[in-house]
Amino acid sequence: MQSLRRRYNRNMAESKKYMWLLVVCGVVVLALYLGSLAADRLWSSGTSSRDPSAFVPPPGAPPRSASNTTAVEAQKPFDIAVSYTDAGFTPARAALPRGKTVRFTNNSSAPMRITIASMSAELKSGEYMHYTFSEAGSSNVSDILKPDHSAAIVIQ
């Protein structure tokens, strides 16, 4: 009888431990759930990410203007992006099939005058242009204002 009583007391003690563990886990799960609900309400009550006035440009970006705000809405699809920075074109060499479009973006701190084949265009800081390469071969892209900045585009 004594041993049954000890076993019963031991089982009750272990049951209490597991009961407390179950209660603690339940409280943690409830806290996580309520926290996610609160976060969801906070995020959804803010401005929409599609609202143009909610856009905050990164440090050093050009100021918002009619040309660079509406440009986002008028974007065309492209196959490769080439960035022009104060150090030059990135990537400096690219290869793509004939008929594909390249987006050239001026991410430098100054305007540039880009030349591709017989075409030339001025891009202010933050502006971009698209060019579709229709003939196979190699094409040199450069900035007339800084002739040492150039890129090679190989069309296959």
FENWOGI-V961415 format. One record per residue. SS is DSSP state (~ for helix, > for strand, _ for the rest). NEAR is the number of other ideal C-beta (glycine too) atoms within 12 Angstrom. D_LAST is the distance of its C-alpha to the last C-alpha in Angstrom with 1 decimal. Layout:
BEGIN
ss | near | d_last
SS | NEAR | D_LAST
SS | NEAR | D_LAST
END
This chain:
BEGIN
ss | near | d_last
_ | 7 | 92.1
~ | 8 | 91.3
~ | 9 | 88.1
~ | 10 | 87.0
~ | 11 | 87.5
~ | 12 | 85.5
~ | 13 | 82.6
~ | 14 | 82.8
~ | 14 | 82.7
~ | 14 | 79.8
~ | 14 | 77.8
~ | 14 | 78.6
~ | 14 | 77.5
~ | 14 | 74.2
~ | 14 | 73.8
~ | 14 | 74.3
~ | 14 | 71.6
~ | 14 | 69.1
~ | 14 | 70.3
~ | 14 | 69.6
~ | 14 | 66.1
~ | 14 | 65.4
~ | 14 | 66.7
~ | 14 | 64.5
~ | 14 | 61.4
~ | 14 | 62.2
~ | 14 | 62.7
~ | 14 | 59.3
~ | 14 | 57.5
~ | 14 | 59.3
~ | 14 | 58.5
~ | 14 | 54.8
~ | 14 | 54.9
~ | 14 | 56.8
~ | 14 | 54.5
~ | 14 | 51.4
~ | 14 | 53.2
~ | 14 | 54.2
~ | 14 | 50.7
~ | 13 | 49.3
~ | 12 | 51.8
~ | 11 | 51.2
~ | 13 | 47.4
~ | 12 | 47.7
~ | 10 | 50.4
_ | 12 | 48.1
_ | 13 | 45.8
_ | 12 | 42.8
_ | 12 | 39.4
_ | 10 | 38.2
_ | 10 | 40.8
~ | 18 | 39.2
~ | 11 | 42.4
~ | 11 | 42.2
_ | 16 | 39.0
_ | 12 | 39.8
_ | 17 | 37.1
_ | 9 | 36.6
_ | 6 | 38.4
_ | 13 | 37.0
_ | 15 | 35.0
_ | 25 | 35.6
_ | 13 | 38.5
_ | 17 | 38.0
_ | 16 | 37.8
~ | 12 | 37.3
~ | 18 | 33.7
~ | 25 | 32.5
~ | 18 | 34.6
~ | 13 | 33.5
~ | 24 | 29.9
~ | 19 | 29.9
~ | 12 | 31.1
_ | 13 | 28.5
_ | 16 | 25.4
_ | 16 | 22.4
_ | 13 | 19.9
_ | 20 | 16.8
_ | 22 | 14.0
> | 29 | 14.3
> | 25 | 17.3
> | 40 | 17.6
> | 29 | 21.3
> | 40 | 23.1
> | 24 | 26.3
_ | 19 | 29.1
_ | 15 | 27.3
> | 25 | 23.9
> | 34 | 20.5
> | 21 | 19.9
_ | 21 | 17.4
_ | 21 | 17.0
> | 19 | 13.4
> | 28 | 10.8
> | 21 | 7.2
> | 28 | 6.2
_ | 19 | 4.8
_ | 18 | 5.8
_ | 15 | 9.5
_ | 25 | 10.1
> | 26 | 13.0
> | 35 | 14.0
> | 28 | 17.8
> | 42 | 19.2
> | 30 | 22.8
> | 34 | 25.5
_ | 28 | 27.4
_ | 29 | 29.2
_ | 16 | 32.9
_ | 21 | 32.4
_ | 20 | 30.6
> | 37 | 27.4
> | 26 | 25.9
> | 39 | 22.1
> | 26 | 20.2
> | 33 | 16.7
_ | 20 | 16.0
_ | 10 | 19.4
> | 20 | 20.2
> | 19 | 22.7
> | 24 | 24.5
> | 19 | 27.2
> | 35 | 27.1
_ | 25 | 30.3
_ | 26 | 30.6
_ | 28 | 29.5
_ | 29 | 27.6
> | 31 | 23.9
> | 30 | 21.5
> | 27 | 18.4
> | 35 | 15.6
> | 26 | 13.0
_ | 31 | 9.9
_ | 17 | 10.0
_ | 18 | 8.4
_ | 16 | 5.2
> | 15 | 6.5
> | 20 | 8.6
> | 32 | 11.1
> | 22 | 14.4
> | 40 | 16.4
> | 28 | 20.1
> | 32 | 23.6
_ | 20 | 25.8
_ | 20 | 28.9
> | 22 | 27.7
> | 14 | 25.5
> | 13 | 25.2
> | 29 | 23.3
> | 24 | 19.6
> | 32 | 16.2
> | 21 | 12.8
> | 36 | 9.7
> | 24 | 6.4
> | 28 | 3.8
_ | 16 | 0.0
END
